[in-house]
Amino acid sequence: MSGHRPESSWGSWNSREPTTVREEEAFELGENGNLQDNLPKKSAMKYRDGSSIDWLHEEALERERDYVKKSQKSIRSLLSIWADSVRVWLVVATTGFGIGVAGAWLDVLVKWLGDLREGRCQEGFFYNQVTCCSGLDPGEFCTDWQTWSEYFNVRRIFAQSLLQSSIYVTLAVVFASSAALLVNTYAPYAFHTGIPEIKAILGGYVFDAFLTPWTLLIKAFGLALAVASGLSLGKEGPLVHVACCMAYMLSRFFDQFKHNEAQKRKILAAAAAAGVSVAFGSPLGGVIFCLEELDTFALESDVMWRGFVASAIAAVSLQYIDPFGTSKLVLFQVTSGGDTWRAFELIPWLSLGVIGGVLGSLLIKLNVEIALYRKSSVLNEYPILEVATVSAITAAIAYLVVFTRVQSSELVANLFQECDPARGDYHGLCNPTAMWENVFLLLISAAIKLALTAWTFGMMVPAGIFLPTIAIGACIGRAVGMLTQSMQTTYPKAWLFLSCPPDPIVRCVSPGFYSVIGASAMLGGVTRMTVSLVVILFELTGALSHVLPIMVGVMTAKWVGDALGKDGIYNVWIAMRQYPFIPPVDFNDKGRTAADAMKPFGTLVKIQEGQSTIKDLENLISIHGFHGFPVVRGRDLVGYATRDKLVSFIELHLSSDTSNKICRFSLSKPQHSSVDNDIDLTSCLENSVLHLRKEVPQALVVRMFQKMNLHQILFTHQGQLDGMLTKPDVVALLTAHFPHTGALSSR
Amino acid sequence: MSGHRPESSWGSWNSREPTTVREEEAFELGENGNLQDNLPKKSAMKYRDGSSIDWLHEEALERERDYVKKSQKSIRSLLSIWADSVRVWLVVATTGFGIGVAGAWLDVLVKWLGDLREGRCQEGFFYNQVTCCSGLDPGEFCTDWQTWSEYFNVRRIFAQSLLQSSIYVTLAVVFASSAALLVNTYAPYAFHTGIPEIKAILGGYVFDAFLTPWTLLIKAFGLALAVASGLSLGKEGPLVHVACCMAYMLSRFFDQFKHNEAQKRKILAAAAAAGVSVAFGSPLGGVIFCLEELDTFALESDVMWRGFVASAIAAVSLQYIDPFGTSKLVLFQVTSGGDTWRAFELIPWLSLGVIGGVLGSLLIKLNVEIALYRKSSVLNEYPILEVATVSAITAAIAYLVVFTRVQSSELVANLFQECDPARGDYHGLCNPTAMWENVFLLLISAAIKLALTAWTFGMMVPAGIFLPTIAIGACIGRAVGMLTQSMQTTYPKAWLFLSCPPDPIVRCVSPGFYSVIGASAMLGGVTRMTVSLVVILFELTGALSHVLPIMVGVMTAKWVGDALGKDGIYNVWIAMRQYPFIPPVDFNDKGRTAADAMKPFGTLVKIQEGQSTIKDLENLISIHGFHGFPVVRGRDLVGYATRDKLVSFIELHLSSDTSNKICRFSLSKPQHSSVDNDIDLTSCLENSVLHLRKEVPQALVVRMFQKMNLHQILFTHQGQLDGMLTKPDVVALLTAHFPHTGALSSR
């Protein structure tokens, strides 16, 4: 256990974070001379934590392995090929099943902990309120569930509410602090949502410490505590992290994944899809999320199939376990208000889109500022105290406003429902006489939640941003819906509302559905996703006729949001932590070419053909931590020698006899033909290195890195090396517009 | 109109087909000296029909255009950027709406024509049977609909059936022949499914004749006739073609798409998604189909969003028009039999998967053999006669067997339903005493449909393969389901069936659902798609619990099918017609490197730096039709000059003064410094050309072509050109395993 246990203070944890881009760049530029400890020792440990994998190289290895097996036409090799495939599916299916079960277990735990803040079950301490009161006839009063004041037999109203509220707040603080304590002490990587890191890892970032079983355990358990504490956070993103941890753990059992970073990432992508599938009860949403947000476009197409299988198994497992006996898969079922909508409704919908875009950008900006403040202020020293304070404030405020007192998921579920006399009233929402009060309360709740979320997302607890964002959007959407409805019922004869049915009893405007659109728009503004959001919300609502309005909301929010700031919240965090992730965006190079971005010939660390001895090479390798070195003769490019090939060559050949031999990388004979003194290193040259002319537009170079997951490109002209561009350079290009790049990475 | 009108015989049409890969290869190798007519005249007409576009180049143009607009900070340029985006969405939305309407209109037309084969409506000739008999009370007999024997007042049973059957067969022949006549006379490219061509076009193939308004009209109308004739074909694939024709037609109104082949293809991809969405009532299925089968993975990620918007609009339009008043979007609603399934059912499901894989491969093989036979035999001369004969045979056989007499879509809809006494019996399927007869009839129907489909798919009519495949699979699945059910009811106490409920009245095995799995497996075997099939069938059935069995069926069928032959039916046709399409498959290079596949230095047509005059260049260009020429000095690579840049340069500079000047592509001064006699052509060099070493594994080269949509790669070593590889070479590599490559392409 001690192996997983980092220092217990926030400050010292930060300093243990893996090397991030800027540092790697500095490192690659050779400014740091004392890195021998970090260098990969053997080919088994090819990548340092914090570096990026070389996809082309990894995939070539995989192909080679496949080819060797397929060319041996023995039964044994056939079985081995078959076993490889079985292992992949075993890991995929088990992960799917595992995350389905974990999701269900988490739901039960959260519900019980959450209810515990208000009372307890007489029948059994471990029953939540719903289970406790199940099996009653309609109209019968539930006596098994006791509020704390009933339990402690407090009769006076004032004492009752004092007791109830203090237990509510106290338990919230206890839960939140325990979560923070667990995370801070045992698994610091379990804090936050995890999506930015997963994105970076799937893109090739090496960060194994992020996926340990210990992180899995703390993240899952801490998440339950954090959600139950009523902090303004959701379980969706962290569930994706949990799913990836599971897949990583399972994949460690098989050498096939352990030794190939590309294979491992393909499994992780499937696991991420399963995580989303469980989080939202949306198996197709999971697949599309992976494609769009995690950018597994760049991976092979069979990744999509694996992701779909994992998603479906996860969703079926969740449905089969059915934690609450509702046999509903989705978080919040939407009762379809009416399938038709009218032209005038475009106005409120577009407004919701604009509001979502503006508030989404605001939330991102606030969140960034708070994160920067946290890092630079005294808060950095006391992460657990911060969590405790914020949870106390959250609980105290939440207790005051009716809409914030219930758990976010419950609130959202109710906001998404239409008012229906047969189904009862939710928190007084459906009382037509209290319309203005309700609108006011909804807007206040949205504002409170916005501020709390901006602070909470980034504290030392597992925290997803999806649910709070949905809640904010749902409150605003409902308010706009209610306003529209009231206008329509007040002025039914206005020309705008003439398309409504004349019968006043028939509902024309459905505030519940406006709530869904508000949530979509807010999500669009915060995450800047499009297809996956609509698919997830489509699977939530199920009605095809709702898709177009949701699209309108999401699209408007994205446009408005993009005008106010280019990146979604995950990409902002990636930039702040400076992970080497290349987002799949269109890069506007403003007419610049690769020549402006590349490291020019002069600054590169090169191997001079026919001048270095083996000893020199060994020296070079130990001084510079680069993934590879261009080999040149004068200015002519001979090739690109990768570090791992050089290391293994030197290990094989280094002896007192050879250490002074001159290295040759080229077959063509040199000027002076002292053959005895030469040693042939052509085998160390990498074959899969791209050459381009330096006049290529930057946009094309970026696109190549995006599509091919490249590690470097060399720029040559008529055989002469002009410069080189590596992944960190491209990342720097793409994050140049963001002012706080690297602000949260450790240095 | 005459411009669209090709010669009216099949033979002469074939000779007018666009140049296909092998020809282009020969052409690019310079064996054909008389191609001046085909050469692009101006930069406006960059690509010949039959060539492949250069994606990198097109995208660079688009970026440049964008950059120019964005750098002019005037209101006008801002408006122009905004207008570009509006135009894209206008085309996407209009296409979605258009194909939704067209799909609905097609349904109505097909239903009416189909019913016309059996009788007519007294109320109005243009009502189909359902519309004619609508509005009746339950139990009331429909008198408005008259069979032909009633209409002609024929009373004797024998005469009645003779009359009915002869009208049935005659009308079928008339419909089918009219479709064939229309296609053959006016729009030969409207035959077949269209999916292979769309795949090739989206991949970069230039084939504008395939997308003309004339083709659109004939394809849509011919499709209705062909489907109504009862031929064994479906409307799904052709609808995708129709959607693409619509998008193409709409995009012609805007220069933005007309002058950029990449932009045009992005719009077509969205249209294809909308086509699938309407064909199956499955908007998400449409998007995934585009990603998986049409391989738009390689395009930008905003293509997915456009595709989704088009899909959703199309589906909503279709639902809104609601041609049959059922307000059902899907072709065949599945009544969910029961949500639970038992372990023993894995045995019949796996069997169905195996059957699907085997029969799918058989269908592909048969179809290929028949297509080859058609091409080489006398049938080639009489395409309309062939269609008439096959439709007569189809109708005659179909009339005999109860399951084949109804239209395939109706049959499938009924096979997918569970037997339910309240809903009536379909074709006697639910009569438990006739179980063996039904199983026999189902298997016979499947066999007949298999043979007829293999023949029909490739005749001179618009024809999709989806629906017939579903019908075959549904028949077999139902048969297997009925057998399993009968075993279970006969031996309820066998240990295999112990998991079934003991009450014999409760249904344990649901034959209707087996039918769905059979259809999935058969589709998997024929098309080799995975995710999109499952998504389409998932959207059809709606029940999440059904997803896993469907996955099992599709996956097994794909494995078995892949073992029997690597390609799905669309890829087989692409190979036979030799379109330059690079499928997104994993290529097993068996350890070979690019050196084995490239055209070596010696065989390339090159420009020798400092030796050619402008006149020489002009000559070179007019002799060879290549997209570009490597420029070399001796063996050293100077660059790659594209044809269109050379052409426009020469047009500008060719005069009696300059025609004898020596061309220089390199800035470094030559040996002899006669500056006056030189002309600088460095601007003709293409910047976005990739260089690799020739030792690169072929698999990596293929992957680069797949991911980056490349047109060519140059292979260099230490500045020397070793060879070149172009798209047709890669296509040849990938289709090398298929024996009939190019068998149907014209030569």
Interface residues (C-beta under 8 A of the other chain):
Chain A: L56 E59 A60 R63 D66 Y67 K70 S71 P283 L284 V287 I288 L291 E292 D295 F297 A298 E300 S301 D302 M304 W305 F308 V309 A312 I313 A315 V316 Q319 L329 T530 V531 V534 V535 F538 L544 S545 V547 L548 M551 P584 D586 N588 D589 K590 G591 T593 D636 L637 V638 G639 S666 S668 L685 N687 S688 V689 L690 H691 L692 R693 E695 V696 P697 A699 L700 R703 M704 K707 M708 T716 Q718 G719 Q720
Chain B: L56 E59 A60 R63 D66 Y67 K70 S71 P283 L284 V287 I288 L291 E292 D295 F297 A298 E300 S301 D302 M304 W305 F308 V309 A312 I313 A315 V316 Q319 L329 T530 V531 V534 V535 F538 L544 S545 V547 L548 M551 P584 D586 N588 D589 K590 G591 T593 D636 L637 V638 G639 S666 S668 L685 N687 S688 V689 L690 H691 L692 R693 E695 V696 P697 A699 L700 R703 M704 K707 M708 T716 Q718 G719 Q720
